[in-house]
Amino acid sequence: MKNIKLTTAVLSLSMLFASVSCNRYLDVNEDPNNIGIDKVTPNELLPVGITLTYAKQSQTLNRFASVAMNSTAGNSLVYGAPFIDDYKPNVSNTFYNDVWDSIFRGIANFQQIIVFNDPTKKYTQHKAMAMIMKANYVQILTDLYGDMPYSEAWKGQDNLTPKYDKGEDIYKASIADLESAIALLNSNTGDTPTADIVFKGDKTKWKAFANTLKLRYLLRMSNVTGAMATYRDQKLASLSGAQFIDQDVLENPGYSAANDAQQNPFTNFYVRTSSGNNAANFSINVASEHEALVLNGNMEGDTRPVYQKFNGIVDGRRGRMFTLPGGKVQGIRQGNLPGQPGVPTAVSRFTYGITIGKGTPENTGADYTAKASAKSGCIMTRAESKFLQAEAALRYPGIFGGDAEGNFKAGIRASFEFFDAIDHTVPVPPATPIDIPGLYLTAIAARPGLGWTGTDANKLDAIMTQKWIALTGVNPEQSFFDYTRTGFPVTPLATVSSNPKPNRLIYPLSEYIGNASNVPGISNSDVFSKNQYTPFWARN
């Protein structure tokens, strides 16, 4: 009973601070630069910030990136022209504007911890963890939007119109925060956070997560030149021999099916409500034809070049990622309607490996609702960590050694583990375990762009392709950033598209109202070309 009471308190705080911060904006509803949470302790604020930011990452950010990277599609069997703005794409100051507004608000909780007056250093560890979480979500925002308020942001009434900082400076400041956080954790001062809903106060794991985020920051800068390239290389050298996170980074304040507010927010958005009804986005969100062709091993015989490397390789994860009507993943070609190519009569949706994680529910009723609702939220997968290390070793072998292939294969195995697609046991005595990821690794070994073979460009393609599969339905925004940076994995545009994939999003309407003197004026055309508004790491 004590655990249930704590859970309710944490989730209530999350709702309270979302409401308070919104009510204390200027004279508009959506100015995320103003906060009103200065009277709460860091131990209370830490889980609030984590749950608020993860909620938006798992919901509309997940939807944007899943559609942009052609993992999911709108269900045109039920809806007339779903996701049309995504498919074009029509990017405006109202296009996914809740991503900026909500994540910016969530970061305010971390900033409040960082600046909390703590003369006795009671909250040193809390501050370190807040720095790490802030860096994680600041990177997502600046990768989506480029320059943004940073040095003057999150000051509440002290500065309601913060200036915009350059993305390069934000990257440097965030990396400095990660390094400072590790130093604070190494100081062994302060209380262990009792409300750490990620690693339960394990400082070693927090430091490894910080190193992994730092690596992600630096690899994002793989194409920069000049002074930023020099800076990148110096910081990469500082990670030689560092420990990176070797487990999934999960958060869970005590999610349950007690009510909608206590569910994992992904579940409530995509899967089921606490009462067991289909969630609001259950019907519209289905697998894309592109995802289906990839996971099915192109058994459909599609002749487009992008699918040839998948020929005959049925992915052992597919039945844990998507339902299999007719024995295979069935997806809709983005932009097409019933009667047009790529629109089957039955469609696949997210299933157990994504919706509940390990195991299979005893039934699809209350047990499924309970397990999906209680599932931990994923901030970063172990698979992503391994793929980051593989890319680092491929690009910078002098710093990270020659184990690029080992980390690549470990990333694939970690993905199979995440979706619980590790082994099957033949139901005939004596039971024989079958190494499903091992079979997959053998099957792809000679496929450039899918397995570890060919040129370095082929291997980079393979890393990004496998990461894209691994992050499907989980953290797909990272694959969107990878594509913007590397051009991999190749993903077809919707049939109705009139623009390429965007390089960035446009600042939300809330900024053009509440911070008009500082927000850059971005046009729709600006997001599709390389210019001064493109995130700095994607300009080359």
C-alpha positions in Angstrom: 0.0 0.0 0.0 2.9 2.4 0.7 4.2 2.0 -2.8 0.7 2.7 -4.3 0.5 5.9 -2.2 3.9 7.1 -3.4 3.0 6.3 -7.0 -0.2 8.4 -6.8 1.7 11.3 -5.2 4.3 11.3 -7.9 1.8 11.3 -10.7 -0.3 13.9 -9.0 2.8 16.1 -8.8 3.4 15.6 -12.5 -0.1 16.8 -13.3 0.1 19.7 -10.8 3.2 21.2 -12.3 2.1 20.8 -15.9 -1.0 22.8 -14.8 0.9 25.4 -12.7 3.5 26.1 -15.3 0.7 26.6 -17.9 -1.3 28.9 -15.7 1.6 31.2 -15.0 2.5 32.0 -18.5 2.2 35.6 -19.8 -1.3 36.3 -21.1 -1.3 33.3 -23.4 -1.7 29.6 -22.6 1.5 28.2 -24.1 4.6 30.2 -23.1 6.9 27.4 -21.7 9.6 29.9 -20.5 7.7 30.7 -17.3 7.6 28.2 -14.4 6.1 28.2 -11.0 7.7 25.3 -9.2 10.2 27.0 -6.9 8.8 25.7 -3.7 9.3 22.0 -4.2 12.3 20.0 -3.2 14.6 18.3 -5.8 13.6 14.9 -4.5 10.0 15.7 -5.6 10.9 17.5 -8.8 13.2 14.8 -10.2 10.4 12.2 -11.0 8.1 15.0 -12.2 10.6 16.2 -14.8 11.4 12.6 -15.9 7.7 11.6 -16.3 6.7 14.9 -18.0 9.5 14.8 -20.6 9.1 11.0 -21.3 5.4 11.4 -21.8 5.8 13.7 -24.7 8.7 11.7 -26.1 6.5 8.6 -26.1 3.4 10.2 -27.6 3.4 12.8 -30.3 7.2 12.9 -30.8 7.0 9.2 -31.3 4.2 9.6 -33.8 6.0 12.4 -35.8 9.3 10.4 -36.1 7.5 7.1 -36.8 5.7 8.6 -39.7 8.7 10.6 -40.9 10.8 7.5 -40.9 8.1 5.4 -42.6 7.7 2.9 -39.7 4.0 3.6 -39.3 1.2 5.0 -41.5 -2.3 6.3 -41.1 -5.0 3.8 -41.4 -6.7 4.8 -44.7 -9.0 1.8 -44.4 -10.8 3.7 -41.7 -9.9 7.4 -42.1 -10.3 9.4 -45.3 -6.8 10.9 -45.6 -4.9 10.4 -42.4 -1.6 12.1 -41.6 -1.8 14.3 -44.7 0.3 17.1 -43.1 2.9 14.5 -42.1 2.9 13.0 -45.6 3.3 16.3 -47.6 4.8 17.4 -45.2 3.1 20.6 -44.3 5.3 22.1 -41.6 4.0 25.2 -39.8 4.1 26.8 -36.4 1.2 24.5 -35.3 2.8 21.3 -36.7 3.6 19.1 -33.6 3.9 22.3 -31.6 3.1 20.4 -28.4 6.5 18.7 -28.6 8.4 21.9 -28.0 5.9 23.2 -25.4 5.7 20.1 -23.3 9.4 19.1 -23.4 10.4 22.7 -22.6 8.0 22.7 -19.6 9.4 19.3 -18.5 13.0 20.6 -18.7 12.0 23.4 -16.3 11.8 20.8 -13.5 15.4 19.8 -14.1 16.5 23.4 -14.2 14.8 24.1 -10.9 16.7 21.2 -9.3 20.0 22.5 -10.8 19.6 26.0 -9.4 18.0 24.9 -6.1 19.6 26.7 -3.1 21.5 23.9 -1.4 24.2 25.2 1.0 24.6 21.9 2.8 25.0 20.0 -0.6 22.1 17.7 0.4 20.9 17.5 -3.1 24.2 17.1 -5.0 23.2 13.8 -6.6 19.8 15.2 -7.5 21.5 18.0 -9.3 23.8 15.7 -11.2 20.9 13.5 -12.3 18.9 16.6 -13.3 21.9 17.8 -15.5 22.0 14.5 -17.3 18.2 14.4 -17.9 18.3 18.0 -19.0 21.0 17.3 -21.5 19.1 14.4 -22.9 16.0 16.4 -23.7 17.8 19.7 -24.6 19.5 17.7 -27.4 16.1 16.5 -28.7 14.8 20.0 -28.8 17.8 21.6 -30.5 18.1 18.7 -32.9 14.5 19.3 -33.9 14.5 23.1 -33.9 18.1 24.3 -34.1 18.8 27.5 -32.1 16.6 27.9 -29.0 16.4 29.7 -25.6 19.0 28.2 -23.3 21.2 30.5 -21.3 18.3 32.8 -20.3 15.6 30.1 -20.4 13.6 28.6 -17.4 14.0 31.7 -15.3 10.3 32.3 -14.7 9.3 35.9 -13.9 12.9 37.0 -14.0 13.0 36.6 -17.8 9.8 36.0 -19.8 11.5 36.6 -23.2 14.8 34.7 -23.2 17.2 35.2 -26.1 18.0 32.4 -28.5 21.3 30.7 -28.2 23.2 29.1 -31.1 22.9 25.3 -31.4 26.7 25.0 -31.2 26.8 26.8 -27.9 24.0 24.7 -26.5 25.8 21.6 -27.5 28.9 22.7 -25.7 27.0 23.8 -22.6 25.1 20.5 -22.5 28.4 18.5 -22.8 29.8 20.6 -20.0 26.8 19.7 -17.9 27.3 16.0 -18.5 30.9 16.3 -17.5 29.9 18.4 -14.4 27.3 15.8 -13.5 29.8 13.0 -13.5 32.1 15.1 -11.3 29.3 15.7 -8.8 28.5 12.0 -8.7 32.1 11.2 -8.2 32.2 13.6 -5.2 30.1 11.1 -3.2 28.3 14.0 -1.4 24.6 14.5 -0.9 21.7 12.2 -0.2 20.9 9.3 -2.5 17.7 10.3 -4.2 14.8 8.2 -2.9 12.7 9.2 -5.9 15.1 8.2 -8.6 12.7 6.3 -10.9 15.4 5.4 -13.4 18.4 3.8 -11.7 17.3 3.8 -8.0 20.2 6.0 -7.0 22.9 3.9 -8.7 25.6 6.4 -9.5 27.7 4.1 -11.7 24.8 3.7 -14.0 24.0 7.4 -14.1 27.7 8.1 -15.0 27.5 5.5 -17.8 24.3 7.0 -19.1 26.0 10.5 -19.1 28.9 9.1 -21.1 26.6 7.6 -23.6 24.7 10.8 -24.0 28.0 12.6 -24.5 28.9 10.1 -27.2 25.5 10.7 -28.9 26.1 14.5 -28.8 29.6 14.1 -30.4 28.6 11.6 -33.1 25.8 14.0 -34.1 28.6 16.4 -35.0 30.3 13.8 -37.3 30.0 16.1 -40.3 31.0 19.5 -38.8 34.2 21.2 -39.8 36.5 23.9 -38.5 36.5 24.8 -34.8 33.6 22.6 -33.9 35.3 19.6 -35.5 38.4 20.3 -33.3 36.2 20.6 -30.3 34.4 17.3 -31.2 37.7 15.4 -31.6 39.0 16.7 -28.3 35.9 15.6 -26.5 35.8 12.2 -28.3 39.3 11.6 -27.0 38.1 12.2 -23.5 35.7 9.2 -23.9 38.5 6.7 -24.7 38.1 3.9 -22.2 34.8 5.3 -20.8 32.0 3.1 -19.5 28.8 3.3 -21.5 25.4 2.3 -20.4 24.9 -1.5 -20.8 21.2 -1.7 -20.1 17.9 -0.2 -21.2 17.4 3.2 -19.5 13.9 2.9 -18.2 11.7 5.2 -16.0 8.7 4.1 -14.0 7.1 6.1 -11.2 4.7 3.2 -10.6 2.6 3.1 -13.7 -0.6 1.0 -13.4 -4.1 0.6 -14.8 -5.6 2.2 -11.8 -6.8 5.1 -13.9 -5.8 6.8 -17.2 -3.4 9.3 -15.5 -1.4 6.5 -13.9 -0.8 4.5 -17.1 2.4 4.5 -19.1 1.6 7.5 -21.4 2.6 5.5 -24.5 -0.1 2.9 -23.6 -2.7 5.5 -23.0 -1.9 7.1 -26.3 -1.4 4.1 -28.6 -2.8 1.0 -27.0 -5.5 1.0 -24.4 -7.1 3.2 -21.7 -7.2 2.0 -18.1 -10.7 0.7 -18.7 -9.5 -1.6 -21.5 -10.9 0.4 -24.4 -8.8 1.1 -27.4 -6.7 4.2 -27.0 -7.4 7.3 -29.1 -4.6 6.5 -31.6 -5.1 2.8 -31.7 -7.2 2.7 -34.8 -5.4 5.3 -36.9 -1.8 4.2 -36.1 -0.8 1.1 -38.2 2.4 -0.4 -39.7 3.6 1.1 -42.9 4.2 -0.9 -46.0 7.8 0.0 -45.8 8.2 -1.5 -42.4 6.2 -4.6 -43.5 8.5 -5.2 -46.5 11.6 -4.9 -44.3 10.4 -7.2 -41.5 8.9 -9.7 -43.9 12.1 -10.1 -45.9 10.4 -8.6 -49.0 8.4 -11.8 -49.4 6.1 -9.7 -51.5 8.7 -9.4 -54.2 8.8 -5.6 -54.4 11.4 -4.7 -57.1 12.3 -1.2 -55.7 16.1 -1.1 -55.0 15.7 -0.2 -51.3 14.2 -3.6 -50.5 16.6 -5.9 -52.3 19.0 -6.3 -49.4 16.1 -7.6 -47.3 15.1 -10.4 -49.8 14.5 -13.7 -48.0 15.4 -12.5 -44.5 12.3 -12.8 -42.4 13.1 -10.8 -39.2 12.6 -12.8 -36.0 11.5 -9.6 -34.2 8.5 -9.0 -36.5 5.9 -10.9 -34.5 6.9 -9.2 -31.3 6.8 -5.8 -32.9 3.6 -6.0 -35.0 0.6 -8.2 -35.2 0.7 -10.7 -38.1 -2.7 -10.9 -39.9 -2.4 -13.6 -42.5 1.0 -14.6 -41.0 3.0 -11.5 -41.9 3.2 -7.8 -41.1 0.6 -6.0 -43.2 1.3 -2.3 -43.7 -0.2 0.6 -45.6 1.8 2.5 -48.3 1.9 6.0 -46.9 -0.5 8.3 -48.8 -2.4 5.6 -50.6 -6.1 4.8 -50.2 -8.1 1.5 -50.4 -7.9 0.0 -53.9 -4.5 1.6 -54.6 -1.2 -0.3 -54.4 0.1 -1.1 -50.9 -3.2 -1.0 -49.1 -4.1 -4.5 -47.8 -7.5 -5.4 -46.3 -6.0 -6.2 -42.9 -3.3 -4.2 -41.1 -0.8 -4.7 -38.4 -0.4 -2.7 -35.2 2.1 -2.5 -32.3 2.1 -5.8 -30.4 3.6 -7.3 -27.2 7.3 -6.6 -27.7 6.5 -2.9 -28.0 3.4 -2.7 -25.8 4.3 -4.8 -22.8 8.0 -5.8 -23.3 9.0 -9.1 -21.9 6.5 -12.0 -22.0 3.0 -12.4 -23.4 -0.3 -11.6 -21.5 -2.4 -14.5 -20.4 -5.2 -13.0 -22.5 -6.0 -9.9 -24.5 -8.3 -8.5 -21.8 -7.6 -7.2 -18.4 -4.2 -8.9 -18.1 -3.0 -7.2 -21.3 -4.3 -3.8 -20.1 -2.6 -4.2 -16.8 0.7 -5.2 -18.2 0.7 -2.6 -20.9 -0.3 0.1 -18.4 2.5 -0.8 -16.0 5.2 -1.1 -18.6 8.3 1.1 -17.9 9.0 4.0 -20.2 12.1 3.7 -22.3 14.4 6.8 -22.4 17.3 5.0 -24.2 17.7 1.4 -25.2 20.8 -0.7 -24.7 20.6 -1.4 -28.4 21.0 2.3 -29.2 24.0 2.5 -26.8 25.7 -0.4 -28.7 25.0 1.1 -32.1 26.5 4.4 -30.9 29.6 2.5 -29.9 29.7 0.7 -33.2 29.5 4.0 -35.1 32.2 5.5 -32.9 34.5 2.6 -33.4 33.9 2.7 -37.2 34.5 6.4 -37.5 37.2 6.8 -34.9 39.1 3.4 -34.5 42.1 5.2 -33.0 40.0 6.3 -30.0 37.4 3.5 -29.6 39.4 0.5 -30.7 38.4 -2.0 -33.4 35.3 -3.6 -31.9 32.8 -1.9 -34.2 31.5 -5.2 -35.5 31.2 -6.6 -32.0 29.1 -3.6 -30.8 27.0 -3.8 -34.0 26.1 -7.4 -33.4 25.6 -6.7 -29.7 23.2 -3.9 -30.7 21.1 -6.4 -32.8 21.1 -8.9 -30.0 20.0 -6.2 -27.5 17.1 -5.3 -29.8 16.0 -8.9 -29.9 16.2 -8.9 -26.1 14.2 -5.7 -25.8 11.4 -7.1 -28.0 11.7 -10.5 -26.2 12.5 -12.3 -29.4 15.5 -14.2 -28.1 14.8 -17.9 -28.5 12.1 -20.4 -29.2 12.0 -23.8 -27.7 10.9 -26.7 -30.0 7.9 -28.2 -28.2 9.2 -31.8 -28.8 11.2 -33.5 -26.1 14.0 -33.0 -25.6 13.4 -29.2 -25.8 16.0 -27.5 -28.0 16.5 -23.7 -27.7 16.9 -21.9 -31.0 19.1 -18.8 -31.0 16.8 -16.5 -33.0 19.2 -13.5 -33.1 22.1 -15.8 -34.0 20.2 -17.1 -37.0 19.4 -13.6 -38.1 23.0 -12.5 -37.7 24.1 -15.4 -39.9 21.4 -14.6 -42.5 22.5 -10.9 -42.9 26.2 -11.5 -42.7 26.8 -11.1 -46.4 24.2 -8.4 -47.1 25.9 -4.9 -47.5 23.8 -2.3 -45.7 22.2 -4.8 -43.4 25.0 -7.0 -42.0 28.6 -6.2 -41.2 30.2 -6.4 -44.7 31.3 -4.2 -47.6 32.7 -0.7 -47.4 32.6 1.6 -44.4 29.6 3.4 -46.1 27.8 0.0 -46.3 28.6 -0.6 -42.6 27.3 2.9 -41.6 24.1 2.1 -43.6 23.8 -1.2 -41.7 24.2 0.5 -38.3 21.5 3.1 -39.2 19.2 0.5 -40.7 19.5 -1.8 -37.7 19.1 1.1 -35.3 16.0 2.2 -37.1 14.5 -1.3 -36.7 15.5 -1.5 -33.1 14.0 1.9 -32.2 10.7 1.3 -34.0 7.9 2.3 -31.7 10.4 3.1 -28.9 12.6 6.1 -29.6 12.2 6.7 -33.4 13.3 10.4 -33.2 16.9 9.2 -32.9 16.6 7.5 -36.3 15.1 10.7 -37.7 18.2 12.7 -36.6 20.4 9.9 -37.9 18.8 10.2 -41.3 19.1 13.9 -41.3 22.8 13.5 -40.6 23.8 10.5 -42.7 21.0 9.9 -45.3 20.6 6.4 -43.8 18.5 4.4 -43.6 16.9 5.0 -47.0 13.1 5.4 -46.5 10.6 6.2 -49.2 8.5 9.3 -49.1 4.7 9.1 -49.0 3.1 8.9 -52.4 1.4 12.3 -51.9 4.5 14.1 -50.7 5.3 17.4 -52.2 8.4 18.0 -50.1 11.4 16.0 -48.9 11.8 15.1 -45.3 12.2 18.2 -43.2 15.6 19.1 -41.7 13.9 20.7 -38.7 10.5 21.8 -37.4 9.2 25.4 -37.1 9.1 27.0 -33.7 5.6 26.8 -32.2 3.0 29.5 -32.2 3.5 30.0 -28.5 7.0 31.4 -29.2 5.8 33.7 -31.9 3.2 35.1 -29.5 5.1 35.1 -26.2 8.7 35.6 -27.4 8.2 37.4 -30.7 11.2 39.8 -30.3 13.6 36.8 -30.2 12.2 33.9 -32.1 13.6 33.6 -35.6 11.1 33.8 -38.4 11.2 30.4 -40.1 9.3 29.8 -43.3 7.9 26.5 -44.6 10.6 26.4 -47.3 13.4 27.0 -44.8 12.8 23.6 -43.2 13.5 21.7 -46.4 16.8 23.4 -47.5 20.2 23.7 -45.9 20.6 27.2 -44.5 21.4 29.2 -41.4 18.3 27.8 -39.7 19.2 24.1 -40.2 20.6 22.5 -37.0 24.3 23.3 -37.2 25.4 19.6 -37.4 23.2 19.0 -40.5 24.4 21.9 -42.7 27.2 20.0 -44.4 
